[in-house]
Amino acid sequence: PPERFSIAQGPNTSWDGIRQATEYSLHCYGYGWDQDGFEQSEDCLYLNIIRPAGLKDTSGLPVATWIHGGGLFMGGAANPRYNLSFIVNQSVTLGTPVIGVSLNYRLSAFGFPTGKEALSEGVTNLGFRDQRLALRWINENIAAFGGDPDKVTIFGESSGAESVAAQILAYNGRDDGLFRGAIAESGFGAPLDRFPGGFNATQHMQDTYDSLVSSMPSCANLVGSQESLACLRKAPLIEIHQALTTSNGRTWAPVLDGDFFADYTTNQFENGRFNKVPILIGANTDEGASFGWGRRPNGGNVDTDDEMREAIATIIPPEAKENTGKAVSELVSELMELYPNDQSIGIPSLDSWPHIIKPGDSYANQFGAQYRRSAAFFGDHLMQYQRRRANKAWDKHGVPSYVYRFNIRPNGQPAYSGVGHFQEVAFVFHNLHGDGYPTNPFGGEGTYPANAKVMAKTISTAWINFFAGLNPNGYSGSKFFSGKEWPVYELSHGPDGKGVVFNINGTHVEVDNWRSGGMEWMAEHALTVFGN
């Protein structure tokens, strides 16, 4: 296992005979519902290789490497929802076989220690460094399994998509030859703006670290001293685990350390200091329906304009005034105007969920009377604006990018939740039996199951095409998007690029300009207000 709170070293052992590698490893320690039912261990840095049968070490297949999500505080490659067998099988059926790889990385405090103690010893962003180490291993060894080390694509969802962005931005955008393309679902953007509290949230991160130390009997007397880190390394695992379970297992985050991260994302995108590989990125129509409630400082929902102001203010640190010359209240007012309390333009849309929320009705009580408004705002802030900004940066620097919007509400998801976070994953993985899901996303009544399976084939085929040749249309330029090709994202025909929308009954191409006022504001203020 890696030494706790240290940079992991690659394995330097060999073995004779046959090594059993038929079971997934244990999850890394994490804190959240994705850990339920999975054993955890500090000995967790393993990767899994899923490949078609009958390969030789000269086969040279493209490689698709999956980085799981879970907020950087939970999850693991052993989750059956991330079983790559189905998409690998689909690639064989299509005649463009690929190899799938999934990996674990350290999570929560184990993966993202913060504070001056971790900074001074250079042990920040360990989870991202674990991912990098896995990519190095793949680069050095995948040929023996029939893969081509020069044809690796990394892909991930949510904080796995954030991880994909982190690898593209790492070391000031240095190209170490570890991957040639990237796909990111719901979360591609800036890995550094995780929490308010100032640029790089320095005080917040120090408080997070100090509170862990002070809640551990073995180390509490060392709060504030450099020795605390050595103490945490030696402390009984049960002490750390209990402290993180009861207090702050989810508030650890990437940091701008001058090493793994050299600069803010805004500056790197602007100056072209990123690994210029083709990307395919996108998100789901109603991302914010998963994140738009409980946003007030006390965890309450948004019923009134004043409460919406309160909720927006939670993501604007006091420093924003020095950077913009505007008081926080003024910045909040600008955003209130861009995201008005108008249910016809919020999410989920009235087309997909016709109910108009009225104060005091059951939906207002559960999610807030201004649920549609807060969902639009927080979804754009967390997921959408950074994705759009990245597409524009790729175009500016002459690198191909593609964008999608996933617009299918899977079986088992209520209308009020819209097409929320994570809903595309089963379609991408071609997981038609719904392995790992409490309700099969492809079950249900009427025409839905058959149409959903057709769309899973369409979507997984586009991903496989990208793994194989960096173009979702495939080598032959297969026009399976309602007779059109999926266009490269280009701003040459006006201020907006074009992308593909995945609907239950097919696909269409759209101009990527929805809610552009709010998202342009966020992109313009990404550095000065949001600290990324």
N, C-alpha and C positions, 0 to 999 in steps of 0.2 A: 504493500500500500504506500501511497505518497506520504511523506512526512507532513504532519498537520501544519497548516499555515506556512507552507514552504512551496517553492516551485517544484512541480513534479519532474522527475527524471525519467527518460525512456527506459524500457527494460533492457538489460544487458546480459541476460542469461539465455542459454540455448538448452535444448534437450535432445535426447536420443529416443528413438521409438515413436510411438503415436501419442499425441496429446489429445485428450478428450476436450472437444470444444462444441458440445451439443446443447448446452444450456446457457441461457442469459445470465449475466452476473447480477449481483444484488444492486439495488438502487444506492446512489450516494445519499447521505443523510439530507433530508429536506423537511419542510414544514408546511403541510397543506394536504388537501384532499387527494391529490395525485399520488400520495404515499400510501394511501389505504390499501391494505392487502399485499404490500410488497415488503420483503425484508430489506433492511438497510445495513450498510457497512461503510467504514472509511476505506476499505479495500474494494473500490468500486470503479476504478478507471480502466474499463474494458471497452472494446468495440466488437461489433457483431457483423459478420460478412454473410450476405445472402446472395447466392449466385446460381445461375442456371447449371444444370448437370452437364457433365462431359467436357468441361473446359480444360485447356492446357495452359502452361505458363507462357505460351506465345499467343494466346487468344486476343489479348489487347482490347478488351471491352471497355466502353465508357463506364464510369463509376459515379453513382449518386450517393452522396454522404449526408445523412439526416441528422440534424441537431434539434433535439426536442425542446419544447417550450415549458412554461410553468413559472413565469415570473422570476426566473433565476433562483427560486427558493423551493421548487418541488419538481417532480417528474423523473422519468428514467426511460432508457431505451427498451427495457423489458416490457413496457406497457403494450398489451396486444393491439391497441389502436395504432401502434407504430410498427407493426409487423410488415416488413418490406417484401414478404413472399409474394403478395398479390400483384404489386406493381412490377416486380421482376418477372413474374409469370406472364403478365400482360405484355411486357417488352419482348418476350420470346414469341408470343402469339403474333405480334406485329412484325416479327422478322428483324427487329433492332434490339437484340438482347443487351441488357445492362446488368451491372453488379450493384447491389445495394449494400451500404454500410451504415450502421447506426452507432452512436457513441454516447457514453456518459461523461459528465463533467461535474466537478464539485459545486455545491449549491449553498445558498444562504451564507452564514458566517464562514463556513469551511471554504467556500469558493470565492467570496467577495469581501474579505476582511477590509475594514475601513479604519481611518484615524491615523494620527501621526506615527504611531508605532509600526503599523504595517507599511506606511509610506517610507519610513526611514530604512526599513530592511528590504524594500523592493518586493514585497510579497502581496501586491495588490492584483486585482483582476485575475485571480488564480483560475477561476472557472474558464475564462476565455483562453488562458494559457494552456489549460488542459485540452481544450478543443484544438488548439494549434499543434500541440504535441501529437494528438491523434492524427491530424492531417499530415504531419511529418512521417508518422509510422506508415500511413497509407501510401504516401509518396515513395517510401523506401521499399515497401513489401507487397503492394497490391499486385504487382506483375506475377508473383508466384501463385496467385489465386486466379489468374486469367484477366486481370484488369490492366488498363493503360494508365500509368501515373500522370501522363500529360492530358488525360481526358476526365479529370475529376470536376464534378459540379457539387457545390455545397447547397443544401436547402434546409429550411426550417420554418417554424410557425410560431407566432407570438414572440416570447423572449428567445425562441430559436431563430426567428427572423431578425431580431435585434442582434443575436450572436453572429448571424451571417454578415450584418452590417459591420459589426465589430471586427471581424476578420478582414473585411475589405478596407477598413480604416486603420487597422493595426500598424504600428511602427511607421506612422506618417504615410500610410498607403504603399508601403514597400511590397513589391511582388516577389515572394519567395518561391514562386512556381508550384504552389501547393494546390491550386484550383484554377480552372479556366473559365468558369461561369458560376452563376449563383441564382437561386430562386428563393424568394422570401415572401411568406404569406402572413399578412396582418402583423406588422411590427418593424418593417425595415425603416431605419431612420437613425436617430441619434442615440447612442447608448448612454449618454452622460447626463440627461436631464431628469433623472429618476425622481428626485424629491426636491421640494422647495426648500428654502433656507439659505439661499445665497449661491453665488457661483460655486459650482461643485459641492454645494451644500456642506461646506467644511464643518461647521459647528454641529449640524445634525448628525453627520457621520461620526464625529468624535463622540457625541453623546451616545450613539448606538453602541460603539465599541466599549465605552466606559461602563455603560449599564450592564453589558455582558460580564465584564470583569467583576464588577461589584456584586453581581448576583451569584458568583461562584465562590463557595466557601474556601477553596484552596488558594484563590488568587485575589480576593477582595481587598486585602491590605496593600495591593500593588497598583491600585487605580491611579492612572496618570503617569506611571513610570514605564520606561522602556522594558523593564524586566517582566512586565505583565504578559508580553507576548510569549516569552520563553515559558512562563508559568502555564499559559493556555496550552502550549504544545505538550506539556508533561501531565496536565490535569487528567483525572479520570474522565473517560468519554461520557459516562453517565451524567456527570456534573454539567458539562457543556450542553449535552442534549436536553437535559431538564430545563436549563436556563433558557435555551432557545425555544423550547416547546411552550413554556409558560409566558415568555415575554416577547421577544422581538425577532422571531425566526425569519420574518419576511421583509425586514427593512435594510438589508445589506445590499450594496449596489456597486456598479462599476465606478471607478474614479479616474480623473485626469491625473496621471502619475508621472507624466514626462517620459514614460518608457513605453508601455504597451500603447497608451494613448498619448500622442504628442500634442494634440491641440483639440479645440472644439470642432465639432462636426461642420458647423457653418463655414468655418475658415477652410477646412479641408475640401469641402465640396466646391467652394468658391475658387480655390487655387488649383483644383485638380490633383490634390494630394490624396488620392485613393487608388486602390488597385483597379485598373480600368478593364474589368471583365464585363462581358454582356450579362445583363440581369433580366429576370422576369419577376415582377413584383406586383402585389395587389392586396386587396382586403375585401371584406364582406360588406354588403350594403348597410347593415345596421350594427356595425361594431359597437357603437355607443350604447345600444340597448343592453349590452353586457356590462357597461361601465358607467352609465349615466345616472344611477340612483345612489343614494347614501353619500352624496358628495359634500354635504355641509361639514363644517369643522367638528360638529358633534356626531357625525355619521347619519344625520337626518336627511330626508328627501327634500326636493325643491317644490314648494307649493306657490310661492309668491315671488315677485320681482326682487324684493329685498333678499330673499333666501338665495335666489340665483346669483345675485351680486356676491353674497357671502361665499357661495360655492366657487365662483370664478376666482375670487381673491385668494383661495387656498393654494393656487398654483402660480401666483405671482409674488416672488420674493421682494422684500423691501428695497434691495439694491436696484430694482428696475427703475426707481426714480432717478438715481444718479446716471444711469445709462441712457434714459430716454428723455429726461427733463420733465416727465409727467408723473403726477402722483398716482399711486396704485388705484385710487378711486376713479381717476380719469381714464386709465387704461381699461379698467373694468367696464366703464360706461361705453367705451368704443366697442368692446366685445358684445355687450348687451344689445347694441344696435345691430351688429352683424348677425346675431343669433336671437331674433325677436321671439316673443311668445306667440307663435303662429303655428297651430298644429298642422296646417296644410304644408308646411315646409320642414317640419321636424321629422324625427324618425322614431319608430317605424312609420312609413308613409300611410296616409289614409286609404290609399289604394290597397295596400297589403293588410291593413288592420283598420277597418272603417270606424271603429269606436272613437267617439270624441270624448276625451276625459273631462269630467266635470268635478269641481271641488267637492270632496266628500264621497265620491263614488268609490267602489272597491279598488279600482286601479289607482286612483289618486291616493288612497290610503296605503296601498302597497308600494307604489313607485314615485308618488308625488304628482300634484296637479300639473306641474310643468315638466313632466317626464320626457315628452318628445323634445322639448327645447334643450334640457340638460343632456339628453342622449346625443343629440346632434353635436353639441359643443364638445363634450368630453370624448366622444368617438373621434372627432376631427383632431382634437389635441393629442390623443394617445396614439392614433393609428394613421389617420388619413393624410394630414398635411405633410408629415415627414416623408411619406411614400411619394406624394406628388412632387415635392421639392427634389427628391432624389432623381426621379425621372427627368426633371428639367436640368439637373446638374449633369446627368449622363449625356443628354442631348447637347448641352453647351460644350462639353469636352469631346464630342464626336464618338461616343461609345453607344452601341445599340442597347436599347432597353425596351421591354414590353410591359404593358400593364393590363390587369384584369380586374373586374368587379364580380364577385361571386354573389348571385342573387337567387339562390334556391333555399327555401326553408325546409329542412329535412323532416321526415316523419318523426313525430314525438315532440317537436318543438312548437309551443303555443304561439298563436298569431301575435300576441303582444310582445313577444321577445324578438320578432322580426328575424332577419337573417343575421344572427349574432356571431360572436367570436367563436372560432374553432369549427364552425359548421361545414367548412369545405374539406376538412382533413380526410374524412372517410371517402370522399369522391376522388381526391388526389391519389390516395393509397389503393383505390379500386377494391375497397374492403366491403364487398357486396353482402357478406353475411353479418356485417356490423360487429365483428369481433371486438370485444372490449367496451361496447356501448350498452348502457342499460336498456335502451330501446333501439332496435335496428333502424338506422337512418334510411334504409331502403325498403322498409316494410310499409304497411298502410293499405289504403283502399283505392279503388278506381284505377285511373290511368297513371297515378303517381309512381308506383314502384317500377313499372317498365320504363317510363320516361327518365326517372332518376338513374336507372342503370345505364341507359344510353348516355346520359350526361357524364356519368363516372367514366365511361369509356372515352368520351371526347376529352375530358379534362386530363385524365391520366395519360392519354396518348400525347397531348400537347406537352406535358411535362417530360415524357420519355423522349419525344422529338428534341426537346431542348437539351436533355442529358446527352443525346447522341450527336447532335450537330449544332447546338446553341441557337436553334430556330424552332419555335413551337409549331410552325407550319410543316416541319419535316423536310427531308431531303428533296422530296418531289414537289414541295410547295403545295401539299394537299390542301385543297380549299374546303375544309369541313366546317368553317365558320359561316354557315348559311351562304355558301358560294363565294365568300370573300376570304382573303388572307388576313391573318392577324397582323396589323401594321406595326412597324417599328415606331416608337414614341418620338415624334419630331415636332418641333415648334415652328417649322418653316412655313406652315400654312396658317399662321395666326398665333395667338398667345398660348394655345392649348394643344396638347397631343391627343392621340386617339388610342382607345383600348377596347378590349373585348369584354362583353357582359355575358356571364353564364346564367341563363334562365332555365326553368324546368322544361320548356318546350324548345330549346335550341339556344342559339347565340346571336348576338348582333354587335356591331361596332358602334361605340359612342364617343363623342367628344368629351374629354376629361375636364369638364369645367363646372361640375355641380358644386354648389356652396363655395364658389371661388372667392367671394369677398372675405369670408371668415378665414379660409385657408391661406389666402395671400397675406392677410394680416399676421397670421401665426408664422408664416415663413419669413416675413420681413422682420419679425421681432424674435426669431428663434434664439439668437444669441443674447440680445439685450434684455429680454424679459425672461425667457425660459432657460437661459444658461446652457444652451448646447450649440 
